[in-house]
């Protein structure tokens, strides 16, 4: 019988699981939030992932449930496990991804390198942290943030009063996360995949350039990372995957500090924007590897086709029309660029696609990828 | 607006158009012959492609109609064109692919190199051809043959009497094709893609090994083909594409004779088994290129990731169970092999999947690909 994977969430990550599923003969189905989702081709059901009955019904037709995002509530996850459904990553691992304070508690307990942090309940708590950290810090909401949302640099005790007020209203945990403002040379990302039975396979560590808190560009492998940086990043990600029991793809976003330490910034337990280059640049893409991992199939080779892969996001999309309208001009100009259009309506700041260029020269690949994206964003 | 491509036929060629459609943001839909077809994920309709109304209705939702096979009847194609539907390849080109005698007439008129041939109506005609060609020849039915079906080596005037009788009964053209038995060193295949507006882009010529008339293995590029062989193959395919007005992918199967000539064996006007290696081995796969070509989008780069790509078909499939059952053992043994499972029931001789290995050493890649396929066929 064919393997059957059900994906909760119909975003571009679910969409990009479709091609490797087609090739490997895996039956993929998607529980999408809306009609016309990015993953609509494989969407067998449209429904609310907060609704236990909807999710249980969706899960009946598949061998394993996995995710496009980390937002499925714990009671829904518990109901799936209770019903005997294979869920990867599992509820315990996802709990760590779902709450940034829980994440810091666990990473601290594991002795992993992270920025100084505290859970603060009010302006007084924030003031105390600021006093110990040079008067500036980063405040993050514990839950629900993504792509720069729910993240704010503060320099005064009252700079997060609105968020404290919202906490008091909503009562979601009752604390904000505050972290030291790290002086970093660059940001890195280490992806690994882990099977339930234990096998872990990494890709090379990559450099990621963020703009306004959103991933804009990725260089794979990270320039000048061979040796210590690659080894430490790999060690950190393996430790996180094993000790948190992550299954599927794990992304560990890292700061490389000006004093040459690697500190964990965030974790994601799913295919990740910083791994999109693997579709065109690696023997096994993160989407194929995620499917293999959640099915507990042996993991694939993660060698690279060429010395450099460069991924640039299409953020917002064209000022008029759609990516499709710009495709002919781009393809004429850049026949070797790989285009990925998520089938989403353009909207300022929205991730609507990406391009990848692979090659022997980093500078040329970067130039080509940036030039390609300009066709989609002007 | 997104581009919308409709594919008539739900086989593995339609199935393998789905991944590049997903990446490029092309809406793909398939008119399949049956429920549970290989391309079922994209099958928006199940119906008979001989039925003009079914095909016209299917075509209403797309920008261009293309094909998984060459068997759509000319009256149906004419009705599509009449209704203003873009059809690629078009009826005139497909007419040449649909009838092997028409094909030889056209190739002869173009002065292209082909084996000696004749259209014969009876045993006397066959006997005359045999007398001129050393007493042995190949007889082919003009229509409906594929994968070795409708092809027979004969050494006597009455060896095709059953086929002549069937012709008289059915009246489909009234002739069989007879060709000289070519002494060839090896078989080659030259794929190109051509846009309606004229651009043509080739892949490297490949060597193909046939067993029982079915493609079994492909080595890309063909060993020792750089230079004259590659140039001549490229010239032949370009000429065919231009002069027959082929749009989309064209495969030209060639004999490399013992006296170093290249002769055209057959043509296919669609993605072709001898191009499956491009999914994993080329910057632009034949399936992506076919979509680009039929939409008249600029064609992609056809460079290769590694010096050698080796494709081996999974013919028949496992003696018990399915390819999926054998996947764990294969993946454990060969993490770099790319597996393609067409989601079809195993049946003796049936093409149910293929594997591709890319690498720097041809012998090692061949060894690995063959070893991988053994997991699926024992």
Contacts between the chains, C-beta under 8 A, distances in Angstrom:
chain1	res1	chain2	res2	distance
A	1	B	322	6.7
A	1	B	324	6.4
A	1	B	325	7.9
A	2	B	322	7.1
A	2	B	324	5.2
A	2	B	341	8.0
A	2	B	343	6.6
A	3	B	324	5.9
A	3	B	327	7.8
A	15	B	22	6.3
A	16	B	22	7.4
A	16	B	23	7.8
A	18	B	18	7.2
A	18	B	19	7.3
A	18	B	22	5.2
A	18	B	41	7.6
A	19	B	18	7.3
A	19	B	19	3.4
A	19	B	20	7.9
A	19	B	22	5.5
A	19	B	23	6.7
A	20	B	19	7.9
A	22	B	15	6.4
A	22	B	16	7.4
A	22	B	18	5.2
A	22	B	19	5.5
A	22	B	41	6.6
A	23	B	16	7.8
A	23	B	19	6.6
A	23	B	279	7.5
A	23	B	338	7.3
A	23	B	339	7.1
A	23	B	340	5.1
A	23	B	341	7.5
A	24	B	327	7.4
A	24	B	339	5.9
A	24	B	340	7.8
A	24	B	341	6.1
A	25	B	323	6.1
A	25	B	324	6.0
A	25	B	327	8.0
A	25	B	339	7.8
A	25	B	340	7.9
A	25	B	341	2.7
A	25	B	342	7.2
A	25	B	343	5.1
A	25	B	353	7.2
A	27	B	343	7.9
A	28	B	41	7.9
A	41	B	18	7.6
A	41	B	22	6.5
A	41	B	28	7.9
A	41	B	41	6.7
A	41	B	42	6.7
A	42	B	41	6.7
A	279	B	23	7.4
A	283	B	336	5.5
A	283	B	338	7.6
A	283	B	358	7.9
A	284	B	335	7.7
A	292	B	331	7.0
A	297	B	327	6.3
A	297	B	328	5.7
A	297	B	331	5.5
A	298	B	328	6.3
A	298	B	331	3.9
A	298	B	332	4.2
A	298	B	335	6.6
A	299	B	331	7.8
A	299	B	335	6.7
A	300	B	331	7.1
A	300	B	335	5.2
A	300	B	336	7.2
A	301	B	335	4.4
A	301	B	336	3.8
A	303	B	336	6.9
A	305	B	305	4.2
A	305	B	306	7.2
A	306	B	305	7.2
A	322	B	1	6.7
A	322	B	2	7.1
A	323	B	25	6.2
A	324	B	1	6.3
A	324	B	2	5.2
A	324	B	3	5.8
A	324	B	25	6.0
A	325	B	1	7.9
A	327	B	3	7.8
A	327	B	24	7.4
A	327	B	25	8.0
A	327	B	297	6.3
A	328	B	297	5.7
A	328	B	298	6.3
A	331	B	292	7.0
A	331	B	297	5.5
A	331	B	298	3.9
A	331	B	299	7.8
A	331	B	300	7.1
A	332	B	298	4.2
A	335	B	284	7.7
A	335	B	298	6.6
A	335	B	299	6.7
A	335	B	300	5.2
A	335	B	301	4.4
A	336	B	283	5.5
A	336	B	300	7.2
A	336	B	301	3.8
A	336	B	303	6.9
A	338	B	23	7.3
A	338	B	283	7.6
A	339	B	23	7.1
A	339	B	24	5.9
A	339	B	25	7.8
A	340	B	23	5.1
A	340	B	24	7.8
A	340	B	25	7.9
A	341	B	2	8.0
A	341	B	23	7.5
A	341	B	24	6.1
A	341	B	25	2.8
A	342	B	25	7.2
A	343	B	2	6.6
A	343	B	25	5.2
A	343	B	27	7.9
A	353	B	25	7.2
A	358	B	283	7.9
